Amino acid sequence: DTGVSQNPRHKITKRGQNVTFRCDPISEHNRLYWYRQTLGQGPEFLTYFQNEAQLEKSRLLSDRFSAERPKGSFSTLEIQRTEQGDSAMYLCASSLNAGASEKLFFGSGTQLSVL
Amino acid sequence: GDSVTQMEGPVTLSEEAFLTINCTYTATGYPSLFWYVQYPGEGLQLLLKATKADDKGSNKGFEATYRKETTSFHLEKGSVQVSDSAVYFCALNTGNQFYFGTGTSLTVIP
C-alpha cells in the first residue's frame, strides 16, 4: 500500500493556459474522488468515479473542468483556459467500499497557482 | 442540503490542556461521521469515525460521540500535546458523497 499519489505537487501557470493533474489511487480502491480546497476552507467536492464510470459531478463545476479515469485506475483532472479563481489545492482521494463503512484516503494534493 | 458546521478557530492551547472542537451537522437519513486531521505539509488523514447514533469513535487519545438528538460530533482530547498541532476537519458521508467542514486550526504550545 503506497498510498494515494498526486502529480505534480505544484503547478504555476498563466491565465488562459490548460493544466492537467494526475492521481494514482491505492491499487485495489474502486472509488476515486476529486476535491478542491482553498485557504481556510474544507475540501469542496468536484466529482467522483466508481471504477471507470464518473457517477457524479458538482453543480458548481465549470465546463472548463473535465476528469477521466479511463481504465478504472489512475485519473486525470484537466482545467481548460485557467482563471485566477482556479488557484487552489486540488485533492484526490480513494476508497474501497461504498456506504457507511467507506473511508477516504487522501493524497497530498496539487497546488495550482494561476498568474 | 447536507452540511457540516465546525467551530471556528484558530485554537491555541497549552500542552496538557483539554480540547473540545465542536461540530454539528445537517443531513437527511443517517450519515456516517468523521474527523480528519491535516498536519502541516501533509494530506488529510482519517482520525476517527462513527457510523451510527451513540457510537464513539476514538484514536490517539481523541474521542467523538455521534449524538443524533443534538446532531453533533464534537471532538475531545483530555491532554493535548505539541504534536497534535494541526487542522481538524469534521465530515459526514451520506452514502453518496462526503461533506467537510471548514476546518479548525489547533496550535499547542509547550
gemmi code that builds the backbone of each chain (N, CA, C; Angstrom):
import gemmi

chains = {
    "A": [
        ("ASP", (0.844, -1.183, 0.000), (0.000, 0.000, 0.000), (0.883, 1.238, 0.000)),
        ("THR", (0.949, 1.889, -1.183), (1.834, 3.052, -1.279), (1.072, 4.339, -1.065)),
        ("GLY", (-0.214, 4.288, -0.812), (-0.986, 5.490, -0.595), (-1.412, 6.115, -1.907)),
        ("VAL", (-2.139, 7.200, -1.788), (-2.625, 7.941, -2.954), (-1.538, 8.913, -3.386)),
        ("SER", (-1.206, 8.872, -4.662), (-0.128, 9.701, -5.187), (-0.682, 10.738, -6.158)),
        ("GLN", (-0.256, 11.976, -6.020), (-0.703, 13.039, -6.920), (0.497, 13.739, -7.529)),
        ("ASN", (0.365, 14.054, -8.814), (1.424, 14.771, -9.526), (0.816, 15.808, -10.466)),
        ("PRO", (1.480, 16.953, -10.592), (2.650, 17.381, -9.815), (2.240, 17.864, -8.427)),
        ("ARG", (3.185, 18.166, -7.563), (2.864, 18.726, -6.244), (2.496, 20.201, -6.362)),
        ("HIS", (3.149, 20.870, -7.286), (2.883, 22.291, -7.509), (2.816, 22.554, -9.008)),
        ("LYS", (1.943, 23.485, -9.385), (1.830, 23.877, -10.780), (1.572, 25.372, -10.818)),
        ("ILE", (2.425, 26.097, -11.539), (2.224, 27.520, -11.756), (1.947, 27.701, -13.235)),
        ("THR", (0.896, 28.414, -13.569), (0.531, 28.584, -14.955), (0.012, 29.996, -15.179)),
        ("LYS", (-0.032, 30.379, -16.426), (-0.575, 31.697, -16.764), (-2.048, 31.557, -17.092)),
        ("ARG", (-2.770, 32.582, -16.806), (-4.201, 32.609, -17.105), (-4.444, 32.273, -18.574)),
        ("GLY", (-5.412, 31.415, -18.819), (-5.742, 31.036, -20.183), (-5.105, 29.733, -20.640)),
        ("GLN", (-4.101, 29.265, -19.894), (-3.458, 28.003, -20.244), (-4.270, 26.823, -19.716)),
        ("ASN", (-4.026, 25.659, -20.302), (-4.645, 24.421, -19.817), (-3.679, 23.700, -18.894)),
        ("VAL", (-4.219, 23.046, -17.878), (-3.381, 22.246, -16.979), (-4.036, 20.888, -16.768)),
        ("THR", (-3.205, 19.899, -16.481), (-3.692, 18.548, -16.207), (-2.975, 17.990, -14.998)),
        ("PHE", (-3.759, 17.414, -14.096), (-3.213, 16.796, -12.897), (-3.500, 15.294, -12.948)),
        ("ARG", (-2.621, 14.541, -12.289), (-2.791, 13.095, -12.263), (-2.934, 12.606, -10.837)),
        ("CYS", (-3.769, 11.584, -10.667), (-3.933, 10.929, -9.372), (-3.830, 9.426, -9.556)),
        ("ASP", (-2.984, 8.807, -8.750), (-2.892, 7.343, -8.697), (-3.443, 6.892, -7.351)),
        ("PRO", (-4.592, 6.244, -7.348), (-5.206, 5.827, -6.076), (-4.522, 4.599, -5.511)),
        ("ILE", (-4.917, 4.214, -4.317), (-4.484, 2.936, -3.753), (-5.000, 1.832, -4.676)),
        ("SER", (-4.177, 0.862, -4.963), (-4.398, -0.016, -6.117), (-5.727, -0.759, -6.100)),
        ("GLU", (-6.200, -1.230, -4.986), (-7.439, -2.002, -5.001), (-8.689, -1.144, -4.801)),
        ("HIS", (-8.521, 0.152, -4.673), (-9.664, 1.034, -4.424), (-10.457, 1.282, -5.701)),
        ("ASN", (-11.780, 1.152, -5.601), (-12.598, 1.313, -6.790), (-13.235, 2.697, -6.904)),
        ("ARG", (-13.229, 3.449, -5.810), (-13.795, 4.792, -5.886), (-12.672, 5.824, -5.853)),
        ("LEU", (-12.844, 6.871, -6.652), (-11.846, 7.935, -6.704), (-12.569, 9.268, -6.736)),
        ("TYR", (-12.116, 10.179, -5.894), (-12.751, 11.482, -5.736), (-11.754, 12.596, -6.050)),
        ("TRP", (-12.286, 13.687, -6.579), (-11.533, 14.930, -6.705), (-12.215, 15.993, -5.854)),
        ("TYR", (-11.376, 16.720, -5.099), (-11.838, 17.833, -4.282), (-10.960, 19.049, -4.568)),
        ("ARG", (-11.504, 20.207, -4.249), (-10.735, 21.442, -4.320), (-10.757, 22.080, -2.934)),
        ("GLN", (-9.604, 22.622, -2.513), (-9.510, 23.233, -1.197), (-8.808, 24.575, -1.316)),
        ("THR", (-9.454, 25.614, -0.820), (-8.821, 26.923, -0.763), (-8.485, 27.240, 0.685)),
        ("LEU", (-7.641, 28.252, 0.853), (-7.114, 28.571, 2.177), (-8.241, 28.856, 3.171)),
        ("GLY", (-8.206, 28.174, 4.292), (-9.199, 28.418, 5.330), (-10.531, 27.729, 5.107)),
        ("GLN", (-10.581, 26.883, 4.086), (-11.822, 26.162, 3.796), (-11.586, 24.655, 3.819)),
        ("GLY", (-12.670, 23.918, 3.950), (-12.564, 22.477, 3.853), (-12.602, 22.023, 2.404)),
        ("PRO", (-12.283, 20.772, 2.161), (-12.358, 20.242, 0.798), (-13.764, 20.375, 0.220)),
        ("GLU", (-13.824, 20.836, -1.033), (-15.089, 21.014, -1.738), (-15.166, 19.956, -2.836)),
        ("PHE", (-16.246, 19.193, -2.824), (-16.415, 18.093, -3.771), (-16.474, 18.601, -5.212)),
        ("LEU", (-15.739, 17.917, -6.089), (-15.794, 18.219, -7.524), (-16.477, 17.099, -8.302)),
        ("THR", (-15.951, 15.871, -8.140), (-16.500, 14.756, -8.903), (-15.992, 13.443, -8.313)),
        ("TYR", (-16.668, 12.332, -8.664), (-16.129, 11.041, -8.258), (-16.431, 9.959, -9.267)),
        ("PHE", (-15.609, 8.911, -9.219), (-15.688, 7.769, -10.110), (-15.879, 6.494, -9.293)),
        ("GLN", (-16.679, 5.611, -9.844), (-16.763, 4.241, -9.375), (-16.155, 3.418, -10.517)),
        ("ASN", (-14.987, 2.861, -10.273), (-14.209, 2.242, -11.352), (-14.002, 3.296, -12.445)),
        ("GLU", (-14.366, 3.008, -13.702), (-14.116, 4.000, -14.752), (-15.305, 4.933, -14.984)),
        ("ALA", (-16.400, 4.691, -14.300), (-17.608, 5.490, -14.522), (-17.624, 6.718, -13.623)),
        ("GLN", (-17.828, 7.875, -14.246), (-17.971, 9.115, -13.489), (-19.421, 9.227, -13.048)),
        ("LEU", (-19.678, 9.095, -11.753), (-21.045, 8.975, -11.263), (-21.660, 10.297, -10.849)),
        ("GLU", (-20.860, 11.244, -10.471), (-21.420, 12.499, -10.005), (-20.429, 13.626, -10.219)),
        ("LYS", (-20.976, 14.773, -10.607), (-20.191, 15.996, -10.732), (-20.874, 17.089, -9.957)),
        ("SER", (-20.086, 17.920, -9.307), (-20.655, 19.036, -8.576), (-21.351, 19.993, -9.538)),
        ("ARG", (-22.498, 20.521, -9.100), (-23.193, 21.508, -9.924), (-22.373, 22.774, -10.067)),
        ("LEU", (-21.432, 22.963, -9.140), (-20.597, 24.173, -9.186), (-19.440, 24.023, -10.167)),
        ("LEU", (-19.269, 22.829, -10.712), (-18.103, 22.565, -11.551), (-18.300, 23.158, -12.934)),
        ("SER", (-17.410, 24.087, -13.278), (-17.459, 24.723, -14.591), (-17.207, 23.696, -15.692)),
        ("ASP", (-17.725, 23.992, -16.892), (-17.469, 23.074, -18.016), (-16.037, 23.160, -18.509)),
        ("ARG", (-15.223, 24.026, -17.908), (-13.796, 24.056, -18.226), (-13.063, 22.910, -17.529)),
        ("PHE", (-13.730, 22.284, -16.568), (-13.136, 21.179, -15.813), (-13.614, 19.855, -16.399)),
        ("SER", (-12.674, 18.938, -16.592), (-13.055, 17.600, -17.024), (-12.145, 16.584, -16.333)),
        ("ALA", (-12.713, 15.445, -16.022), (-11.956, 14.396, -15.356), (-12.209, 13.084, -16.059)),
        ("GLU", (-11.193, 12.251, -16.035), (-11.287, 10.927, -16.644), (-10.638, 9.892, -15.735)),
        ("ARG", (-11.103, 8.676, -15.896), (-10.465, 7.539, -15.226), (-10.587, 6.363, -16.191)),
        ("PRO", (-9.797, 6.386, -17.240), (-10.030, 5.528, -18.410), (-10.026, 4.030, -18.145)),
        ("LYS", (-9.221, 3.553, -17.271), (-9.166, 2.105, -17.043), (-9.521, 1.761, -15.612)),
        ("GLY", (-10.159, 2.686, -14.946), (-10.536, 2.424, -13.569), (-9.368, 2.417, -12.616)),
        ("SER", (-8.213, 2.946, -13.069), (-7.071, 3.006, -12.150), (-6.746, 4.470, -11.877)),
        ("PHE", (-5.728, 5.038, -12.567), (-5.396, 6.434, -12.328), (-6.460, 7.346, -12.922)),
        ("SER", (-6.432, 8.588, -12.493), (-7.381, 9.585, -13.002), (-6.626, 10.860, -13.357)),
        ("THR", (-7.183, 11.604, -14.292), (-6.656, 12.926, -14.615), (-7.756, 13.959, -14.477)),
        ("LEU", (-7.364, 15.135, -14.033), (-8.258, 16.294, -13.940), (-7.656, 17.386, -14.805)),
        ("GLU", (-8.409, 17.838, -15.800), (-7.939, 18.891, -16.689), (-8.752, 20.146, -16.461)),
        ("ILE", (-8.072, 21.262, -16.428), (-8.730, 22.562, -16.374), (-8.306, 23.314, -17.637)),
        ("GLN", (-9.288, 23.689, -18.429), (-9.005, 24.439, -19.646), (-9.185, 25.934, -19.395)),
        ("ARG", (-8.394, 26.721, -20.109), (-8.499, 28.187, -20.041), (-8.535, 28.650, -18.585)),
        ("THR", (-7.483, 28.337, -17.869), (-7.457, 28.612, -16.433), (-7.702, 30.083, -16.126)),
        ("GLU", (-8.315, 30.299, -14.979), (-8.602, 31.641, -14.465), (-7.952, 31.772, -13.095)),
        ("GLN", (-7.760, 33.001, -12.654), (-7.111, 33.196, -11.361), (-7.915, 32.563, -10.232)),
        ("GLY", (-9.212, 32.521, -10.379), (-10.073, 31.908, -9.374), (-9.910, 30.401, -9.272)),
        ("ASP", (-9.190, 29.801, -10.218), (-8.948, 28.357, -10.147), (-7.800, 28.031, -9.210)),
        ("SER", (-7.074, 29.039, -8.770), (-5.947, 28.815, -7.856), (-6.459, 28.170, -6.574)),
        ("ALA", (-5.917, 27.014, -6.260), (-6.377, 26.229, -5.111), (-5.508, 24.989, -4.988)),
        ("MET", (-5.770, 24.227, -3.925), (-5.186, 22.895, -3.778), (-6.205, 21.907, -4.322)),
        ("TYR", (-5.767, 21.041, -5.228), (-6.650, 20.019, -5.789), (-6.276, 18.672, -5.160)),
        ("LEU", (-7.254, 18.111, -4.483), (-7.026, 16.884, -3.718), (-7.697, 15.704, -4.401)),
        ("CYS", (-7.014, 14.589, -4.346), (-7.578, 13.339, -4.816), (-7.706, 12.400, -3.618)),
        ("ALA", (-8.761, 11.613, -3.602), (-8.950, 10.629, -2.541), (-9.504, 9.354, -3.151)),
        ("SER", (-9.213, 8.230, -2.514), (-9.769, 6.974, -2.989), (-10.339, 6.183, -1.829)),
        ("SER", (-11.212, 5.241, -2.165), (-11.813, 4.391, -1.139), (-12.166, 3.049, -1.742)),
        ("LEU", (-12.412, 2.096, -0.841), (-12.666, 0.731, -1.292), (-14.146, 0.384, -1.272)),
        ("ASN", (-14.820, 0.748, -0.204), (-16.200, 0.319, -0.038), (-17.141, 1.494, 0.059)),
        ("ALA", (-18.229, 1.434, -0.638), (-19.249, 2.478, -0.532), (-20.091, 2.222, 0.713)),
        ("GLY", (-20.880, 3.225, 1.074), (-21.796, 3.064, 2.197), (-21.211, 3.529, 3.503)),
        ("ALA", (-21.795, 3.070, 4.590), (-21.462, 3.573, 5.916), (-20.015, 3.299, 6.308)),
        ("SER", (-19.439, 2.233, 5.771), (-18.078, 1.888, 6.174), (-17.016, 2.569, 5.324)),
        ("GLU", (-17.436, 3.383, 4.355), (-16.468, 3.988, 3.446), (-15.548, 4.952, 4.171)),
        ("LYS", (-14.264, 4.873, 3.869), (-13.263, 5.789, 4.403), (-12.447, 6.322, 3.246)),
        ("LEU", (-12.219, 7.610, 3.250), (-11.415, 8.231, 2.203), (-9.951, 8.275, 2.607)),
        ("PHE", (-9.086, 7.984, 1.628), (-7.646, 8.122, 1.799), (-7.194, 9.203, 0.820)),
        ("PHE", (-6.565, 10.241, 1.339), (-6.212, 11.402, 0.532), (-4.760, 11.377, 0.093)),
        ("GLY", (-4.524, 11.961, -1.081), (-3.176, 12.299, -1.496), (-2.758, 13.633, -0.899)),
        ("SER", (-1.533, 14.032, -1.194), (-1.010, 15.289, -0.642), (-1.450, 16.510, -1.433)),
        ("GLY", (-2.061, 16.279, -2.592), (-2.629, 17.392, -3.335), (-1.692, 17.995, -4.372)),
        ("THR", (-2.290, 18.720, -5.306), (-1.567, 19.539, -6.284), (-1.957, 20.985, -6.049)),
        ("GLN", (-0.972, 21.814, -5.736), (-1.224, 23.236, -5.510), (-1.123, 23.972, -6.839)),
        ("LEU", (-2.225, 24.550, -7.283), (-2.265, 25.288, -8.545), (-2.252, 26.780, -8.279)),
        ("SER", (-1.352, 27.470, -8.944), (-1.308, 28.935, -8.892), (-1.467, 29.455, -10.310)),
        ("VAL", (-2.492, 30.259, -10.531), (-2.741, 30.841, -11.836), (-2.391, 32.323, -11.777)),
        ("LEU", (-1.418, 32.717, -12.595), (-0.923, 34.099, -12.554), (-1.642, 34.993, -13.554)),
    ],
    "B": [
        ("GLY", (-29.678, 21.398, 2.317), (-28.871, 20.266, 1.899), (-27.997, 19.774, 3.036)),
        ("ASP", (-27.267, 18.709, 2.776), (-26.371, 18.140, 3.779), (-25.174, 19.046, 4.010)),
        ("SER", (-24.787, 19.222, 5.260), (-23.662, 20.105, 5.555), (-23.114, 19.836, 6.940)),
        ("VAL", (-21.943, 20.391, 7.169), (-21.263, 20.287, 8.458), (-20.855, 21.687, 8.885)),
        ("THR", (-21.074, 22.005, 10.144), (-20.664, 23.297, 10.691), (-19.680, 23.051, 11.821)),
        ("GLN", (-18.528, 23.673, 11.690), (-17.475, 23.480, 12.673), (-17.198, 24.745, 13.438)),
        ("MET", (-16.753, 24.560, 14.660), (-16.297, 25.660, 15.482), (-15.144, 26.367, 14.776)),
        ("GLU", (-15.208, 27.690, 14.765), (-14.163, 28.434, 14.078), (-12.916, 28.508, 14.942)),
        ("GLY", (-11.779, 28.561, 14.280), (-10.529, 28.704, 15.009), (-9.955, 30.081, 14.781)),
        ("PRO", (-8.660, 30.209, 14.936), (-7.775, 29.163, 15.432), (-7.902, 28.967, 16.936)),
        ("VAL", (-7.486, 27.802, 17.378), (-7.489, 27.458, 18.790), (-6.037, 27.300, 19.232)),
        ("THR", (-5.697, 27.946, 20.323), (-4.355, 27.828, 20.893), (-4.483, 27.329, 22.317)),
        ("LEU", (-3.784, 26.244, 22.623), (-3.836, 25.649, 23.950), (-2.427, 25.369, 24.455)),
        ("SER", (-2.298, 25.338, 25.756), (-1.042, 24.896, 26.361), (-1.019, 23.377, 26.408)),
        ("GLU", (0.167, 22.838, 26.376), (0.323, 21.379, 26.457), (-0.396, 20.859, 27.702)),
        ("GLU", (-1.045, 19.698, 27.561), (-1.793, 19.005, 28.607), (-3.166, 19.625, 28.876)),
        ("ALA", (-3.547, 20.634, 28.146), (-4.893, 21.204, 28.308), (-5.926, 20.287, 27.676)),
        ("PHE", (-7.201, 20.513, 28.050), (-8.320, 19.756, 27.494), (-8.794, 20.425, 26.206)),
        ("LEU", (-9.091, 19.599, 25.198), (-9.506, 20.109, 23.894), (-10.937, 19.693, 23.593)),
        ("THR", (-11.730, 20.668, 23.129), (-13.019, 20.376, 22.504), (-13.106, 21.173, 21.221)),
        ("ILE", (-13.443, 20.518, 20.133), (-13.755, 21.192, 18.872), (-15.172, 20.777, 18.500)),
        ("ASN", (-16.061, 21.762, 18.412), (-17.475, 21.478, 18.164), (-17.766, 21.244, 16.687)),
        ("CYS", (-18.653, 20.310, 16.450), (-19.105, 20.018, 15.097), (-20.582, 19.646, 15.149)),
        ("THR", (-21.387, 20.289, 14.333), (-22.776, 19.908, 14.170), (-23.041, 19.646, 12.706)),
        ("TYR", (-24.070, 18.884, 12.431), (-24.329, 18.508, 11.050), (-25.809, 18.632, 10.712)),
        ("THR", (-26.066, 18.730, 9.428), (-27.416, 18.672, 8.871), (-27.392, 17.618, 7.780)),
        ("ALA", (-28.289, 16.652, 7.895), (-28.301, 15.586, 6.888), (-29.658, 14.919, 6.857)),
        ("THR", (-30.032, 14.492, 5.663), (-31.197, 13.629, 5.542), (-30.708, 12.195, 5.708)),
        ("GLY", (-31.497, 11.369, 6.334), (-31.064, 9.991, 6.520), (-30.115, 9.853, 7.687)),
        ("TYR", (-29.251, 8.864, 7.598), (-28.380, 8.506, 8.714), (-26.933, 8.479, 8.233)),
        ("PRO", (-26.264, 9.617, 8.306), (-24.901, 9.678, 7.767), (-23.894, 9.014, 8.689)),
        ("SER", (-22.737, 8.702, 8.150), (-21.559, 8.371, 8.955), (-20.807, 9.676, 9.213)),
        ("LEU", (-20.148, 9.757, 10.350), (-19.454, 10.982, 10.749), (-17.975, 10.705, 10.961)),
        ("PHE", (-17.161, 11.700, 10.640), (-15.712, 11.524, 10.636), (-15.017, 12.766, 11.192)),
        ("TRP", (-13.830, 12.538, 11.707), (-12.862, 13.605, 11.926), (-11.611, 13.248, 11.137)),
        ("TYR", (-11.179, 14.208, 10.311), (-9.918, 14.097, 9.594), (-8.954, 15.134, 10.150)),
        ("VAL", (-7.664, 14.814, 10.071), (-6.639, 15.730, 10.556), (-5.622, 15.974, 9.437)),
        ("GLN", (-5.183, 17.219, 9.359), (-4.171, 17.592, 8.351), (-2.993, 18.226, 9.065)),
        ("TYR", (-1.895, 17.491, 9.137), (-0.680, 18.022, 9.730), (0.024, 18.923, 8.717)),
        ("PRO", (0.825, 19.851, 9.177), (1.490, 20.786, 8.262), (2.222, 20.063, 7.136)),
        ("GLY", (1.926, 20.461, 5.899), (2.614, 19.901, 4.736), (2.167, 18.525, 4.325)),
        ("GLU", (1.113, 18.005, 4.950), (0.657, 16.651, 4.637), (-0.786, 16.649, 4.152)),
        ("GLY", (-1.228, 15.506, 3.608), (-2.609, 15.345, 3.195), (-3.515, 15.037, 4.377)),
        ("LEU", (-4.810, 15.063, 4.133), (-5.777, 14.749, 5.184), (-5.688, 13.268, 5.539)),
        ("GLN", (-5.774, 12.989, 6.843), (-5.752, 11.608, 7.318), (-6.979, 11.377, 8.178)),
        ("LEU", (-7.549, 10.195, 8.069), (-8.676, 9.855, 8.923), (-8.200, 9.734, 10.367)),
        ("LEU", (-8.884, 10.442, 11.275), (-8.551, 10.358, 12.689), (-9.473, 9.366, 13.395)),
        ("LEU", (-10.787, 9.524, 13.187), (-11.741, 8.606, 13.787), (-13.070, 8.728, 13.068)),
        ("LYS", (-13.943, 7.724, 13.307), (-15.256, 7.762, 12.661), (-16.294, 7.077, 13.533)),
        ("ALA", (-17.551, 7.357, 13.226), (-18.683, 6.693, 13.869), (-19.777, 6.531, 12.826)),
        ("THR", (-20.383, 5.372, 12.785), (-21.325, 5.098, 11.702), (-22.779, 5.122, 12.114)),
        ("LYS", (-23.067, 5.157, 13.413), (-24.464, 5.231, 13.825), (-24.585, 5.935, 15.162)),
        ("ALA", (-25.816, 6.326, 15.492), (-26.086, 7.090, 16.705), (-25.545, 6.372, 17.942)),
        ("ASP", (-24.950, 7.169, 18.833), (-24.371, 6.741, 20.112), (-23.040, 6.010, 19.963)),
        ("ASP", (-22.585, 5.783, 18.740), (-21.246, 5.221, 18.542), (-20.201, 6.221, 19.011)),
        ("LYS", (-19.127, 5.732, 19.573), (-17.997, 6.583, 19.936), (-16.809, 6.161, 19.108)),
        ("GLY", (-16.247, 7.116, 18.373), (-15.002, 6.869, 17.654), (-13.841, 7.332, 18.508)),
        ("SER", (-12.714, 6.623, 18.443), (-11.561, 7.020, 19.244), (-10.275, 6.612, 18.544)),
        ("ASN", (-9.246, 7.426, 18.751), (-7.938, 7.147, 18.155), (-6.940, 8.151, 18.717)),
        ("LYS", (-5.762, 7.693, 19.066), (-4.667, 8.561, 19.528), (-5.090, 9.455, 20.690)),
        ("GLY", (-5.997, 9.002, 21.521), (-6.445, 9.790, 22.664), (-7.594, 10.735, 22.348)),
        ("PHE", (-7.952, 10.845, 21.076), (-9.102, 11.658, 20.673), (-10.376, 10.812, 20.705)),
        ("GLU", (-11.492, 11.470, 21.031), (-12.782, 10.781, 21.043), (-13.852, 11.702, 20.479)),
        ("ALA", (-14.883, 11.095, 19.903), (-16.068, 11.842, 19.483), (-17.249, 10.893, 19.509)),
        ("THR", (-18.390, 11.382, 19.983), (-19.591, 10.555, 20.089), (-20.665, 11.085, 19.165)),
        ("TYR", (-21.258, 10.208, 18.395), (-22.318, 10.528, 17.437), (-23.601, 10.764, 18.223)),
        ("ARG", (-24.040, 12.018, 18.290), (-25.244, 12.384, 19.033), (-26.331, 12.779, 18.056)),
        ("LYS", (-27.272, 11.865, 17.857), (-28.349, 12.134, 16.889), (-29.297, 13.212, 17.412)),
        ("GLU", (-29.535, 13.220, 18.721), (-30.522, 14.149, 19.277), (-30.071, 15.598, 19.173)),
        ("THR", (-28.754, 15.811, 19.208), (-28.228, 17.170, 19.077), (-27.512, 17.370, 17.742)),
        ("THR", (-27.565, 16.380, 16.872), (-26.873, 16.386, 15.563), (-25.454, 16.911, 15.722)),
        ("SER", (-24.711, 16.296, 16.639), (-23.360, 16.762, 16.926), (-22.359, 15.619, 16.923)),
        ("PHE", (-21.087, 15.990, 16.750), (-19.993, 15.013, 16.748), (-18.746, 15.767, 17.215)),
        ("HIS", (-18.763, 16.210, 18.456), (-17.697, 17.049, 18.986), (-16.436, 16.230, 19.244)),
        ("LEU", (-15.297, 16.803, 18.905), (-14.001, 16.133, 19.100), (-13.413, 16.556, 20.442)),
        ("GLU", (-12.915, 15.579, 21.213), (-12.339, 15.873, 22.526), (-11.037, 15.106, 22.719)),
        ("LYS", (-10.159, 15.738, 23.510), (-8.956, 15.043, 23.956), (-8.608, 15.586, 25.332)),
        ("GLY", (-8.291, 14.695, 26.229), (-8.101, 15.091, 27.618), (-6.813, 15.864, 27.867)),
        ("SER", (-5.775, 15.598, 27.101), (-4.477, 16.221, 27.360), (-3.731, 16.334, 26.033)),
        ("VAL", (-3.728, 17.536, 25.474), (-3.129, 17.700, 24.138), (-1.612, 17.817, 24.238)),
        ("GLN", (-0.962, 17.447, 23.148), (0.482, 17.525, 23.036), (0.858, 18.463, 21.886)),
        ("VAL", (2.099, 18.916, 21.897), (2.563, 19.794, 20.821), (2.366, 19.128, 19.464)),
        ("SER", (2.551, 17.822, 19.415), (2.426, 17.074, 18.158), (0.985, 17.010, 17.641)),
        ("ASP", (0.026, 17.438, 18.416), (-1.376, 17.480, 17.962), (-1.685, 18.740, 17.159)),
        ("SER", (-0.740, 19.644, 17.068), (-0.938, 20.865, 16.292), (-1.211, 20.509, 14.840)),
        ("ALA", (-2.370, 20.915, 14.340), (-2.816, 20.525, 13.003), (-4.139, 21.224, 12.726)),
        ("VAL", (-4.690, 20.963, 11.546), (-6.038, 21.422, 11.221), (-6.966, 20.209, 11.252)),
        ("TYR", (-8.096, 20.353, 11.932), (-9.035, 19.253, 12.123), (-10.314, 19.543, 11.342)),
        ("PHE", (-10.763, 18.546, 10.578), (-11.947, 18.685, 9.744), (-12.994, 17.666, 10.173)),
        ("CYS", (-14.193, 18.151, 10.423), (-15.334, 17.283, 10.637), (-15.965, 16.984, 9.286)),
        ("ALA", (-16.475, 15.776, 9.104), (-17.048, 15.415, 7.811), (-18.189, 14.436, 7.995)),
        ("LEU", (-19.086, 14.409, 7.025), (-20.139, 13.406, 7.035), (-20.225, 12.738, 5.668)),
        ("ASN", (-20.692, 11.507, 5.678), (-20.868, 10.739, 4.456), (-22.321, 10.272, 4.409)),
        ("THR", (-23.024, 10.708, 3.368), (-24.421, 10.323, 3.217), (-24.572, 9.002, 2.481)),
        ("GLY", (-23.474, 8.440, 2.042), (-23.518, 7.222, 1.235), (-23.228, 7.512, -0.216)),
        ("ASN", (-23.464, 8.760, -0.620), (-23.166, 9.170, -1.992), (-22.020, 10.167, -2.075)),
        ("GLN", (-21.814, 10.884, -0.990), (-20.835, 11.960, -1.061), (-20.368, 12.321, 0.346)),
        ("PHE", (-19.145, 12.804, 0.428), (-18.613, 13.315, 1.682), (-18.735, 14.840, 1.701)),
        ("TYR", (-19.094, 15.388, 2.850), (-19.149, 16.833, 3.047), (-18.226, 17.171, 4.206)),
        ("PHE", (-17.410, 18.210, 4.010), (-16.416, 18.597, 5.006), (-16.749, 19.967, 5.597)),
        ("GLY", (-16.391, 20.137, 6.869), (-16.438, 21.442, 7.485), (-15.254, 22.283, 7.034)),
        ("THR", (-15.197, 23.505, 7.519), (-14.171, 24.447, 7.078), (-12.834, 24.247, 7.767)),
        ("GLY", (-12.804, 23.385, 8.780), (-11.544, 23.101, 9.466), (-11.322, 24.014, 10.656)),
        ("THR", (-10.673, 23.464, 11.676), (-10.302, 24.217, 12.872), (-8.819, 24.013, 13.109)),
        ("SER", (-8.094, 25.111, 13.096), (-6.645, 25.048, 13.299), (-6.336, 25.018, 14.789)),
        ("LEU", (-5.548, 24.047, 15.193), (-5.137, 23.902, 16.595), (-3.626, 24.078, 16.697)),
        ("THR", (-3.215, 24.943, 17.599), (-1.798, 25.092, 17.934), (-1.631, 24.806, 19.411)),
        ("VAL", (-0.719, 23.880, 19.722), (-0.436, 23.547, 21.117), (0.963, 24.065, 21.452)),
        ("ILE", (1.032, 24.883, 22.480), (2.323, 25.471, 22.860), (2.866, 24.780, 24.108)),
        ("PRO", (4.194, 24.613, 24.158), (4.800, 23.895, 25.305), (4.610, 24.667, 26.613)),
    ],
}
model = gemmi.Model(1)
for chain_id, residues in chains.items():
    chain = gemmi.Chain(chain_id)
    for i, (resn, *xyz) in enumerate(residues, 1):
        res = gemmi.Residue()
        res.name, res.seqid = resn, gemmi.SeqId(i, " ")
        for name, pos in zip(("N", "CA", "C"), xyz):
            atom = gemmi.Atom()
            atom.name, atom.element = name, gemmi.Element(name[0])
            atom.pos, atom.b_iso = gemmi.Position(*pos), 0.0
            res.add_atom(atom)
        chain.add_residue(res)
    model.add_chain(chain)
structure = gemmi.Structure()
structure.add_model(model)
structure.setup_entities()
